[in-house]
């Protein structure tokens, strides 16, 4: 079935089925599918702010229990699509106050049991509504493997623009198509923005994210590819990490970090 999520119809059959299986969800995701996006997102953010976290492709990367020390502290952080708290655990030392938001009450209960006291507050429902409840009040939004359930990202970016303070950040992962499919799409549909994958998730084009960000005061602060961050049917899934900063004007260059990538 479809739900209206962020103002956009999204097919959540697979999503809610997966998220409802709380007892095996995290074990299946991390152990069976080799998911490491949550940890690589944290290390990418560390590099974005000048840290020296080592970058590795997914074929050799092993999530570490050692979380980088915080190079920056954020008063209010929202973990969008928090699940069992894998991402929240990575970003807890960067947050003064952290809200975990998820569609599934069952998985939020699992987060409370598995990682008690991780979040200061929970929100069950559409996290774009949570963004709108916190107009110009949020310092950092983090999200791993949650935005992949949106095709059109415009309503999501609108809500993040509303929530973030000027100078605030959003850090997130998305899926990307593999090189073969990218070449085919570029040749047959040069203006493609996203692609529905066989898993029911969406893969998004890098330039689409850059352009959508520009329309909503969000400038690319740091970008990395995210190869092999999960496996499906024994094949590595490719993705990318975006760290974006809200600016008063899209021409306003606030990033003095040497890792800034102008796009």
KABEL-V498087 format. One record per pair of residues at least 24 apart in sequence whose ideal C-beta (glycine too) atoms are under 6 Angstrom apart, sorted by the first residue. I is the first residue (numbers start at 1). GAP is how many residues later the second one is. D is the distance in whole Angstrom. If there is no record, write none. Layout:
I/GAP/D  I/GAP/D
This chain:
5/121/5  6/122/4  6/149/4  6/150/5  7/148/4  8/144/5  8/147/5  10/139/6  14/186/4  15/134/6  19/85/4  19/88/5  20/86/6  22/84/5  22/85/5  22/88/4  26/58/5  33/197/5  33/198/5  34/197/5  35/195/5  36/25/5  36/27/5  36/193/6  37/107/5  37/108/6  37/136/5  37/192/4  38/48/4  38/49/5  38/52/6  38/106/5  39/24/4  41/103/5  41/132/6  41/200/6  42/48/4  44/180/5  44/197/4  45/126/5  48/173/6  48/174/3  48/195/5  48/211/6  50/207/6  57/170/5  58/169/5  58/170/3  58/171/5  58/178/6  59/169/5  70/24/5  74/65/4  74/66/4  75/64/5  76/62/5  76/63/5  77/63/5  78/60/6  78/63/5  79/63/5  80/47/4  80/61/6  80/63/4  80/66/6  81/62/5  81/65/3  83/24/6  84/26/5  84/27/5  84/30/5  85/26/4  85/30/4  85/33/5  87/55/6  87/57/5  88/30/5  88/31/6  91/51/5  99/24/6  101/26/4  101/29/5  128/31/4  131/28/4  131/29/6  131/32/4  132/27/6  132/30/6  134/29/5  135/27/5  136/29/6  138/25/4  138/26/5  138/30/6  139/29/5  140/29/5  141/29/4  142/29/5  143/29/4  144/29/5  147/25/5  147/27/6  148/26/6  148/27/5  148/53/4  148/54/6  151/43/5  151/51/5  153/59/5  157/55/5  157/59/4  161/55/4  161/56/5  164/82/4  166/80/6  166/82/5  168/78/5  169/76/5  170/74/5  171/72/5  172/70/6  173/53/6  173/66/5  173/68/5  174/30/5  174/65/6  174/66/6  175/26/6  175/28/4  175/64/5  176/27/5  176/62/5  176/63/5  176/64/5  177/26/5  178/60/6  199/33/6  209/33/6  210/53/5  213/31/5  214/36/5  217/29/5  217/30/6  218/26/4  218/28/6  219/26/5  219/28/5  220/24/6  220/41/6  220/43/5  221/24/4  221/34/5  222/37/5  223/38/5
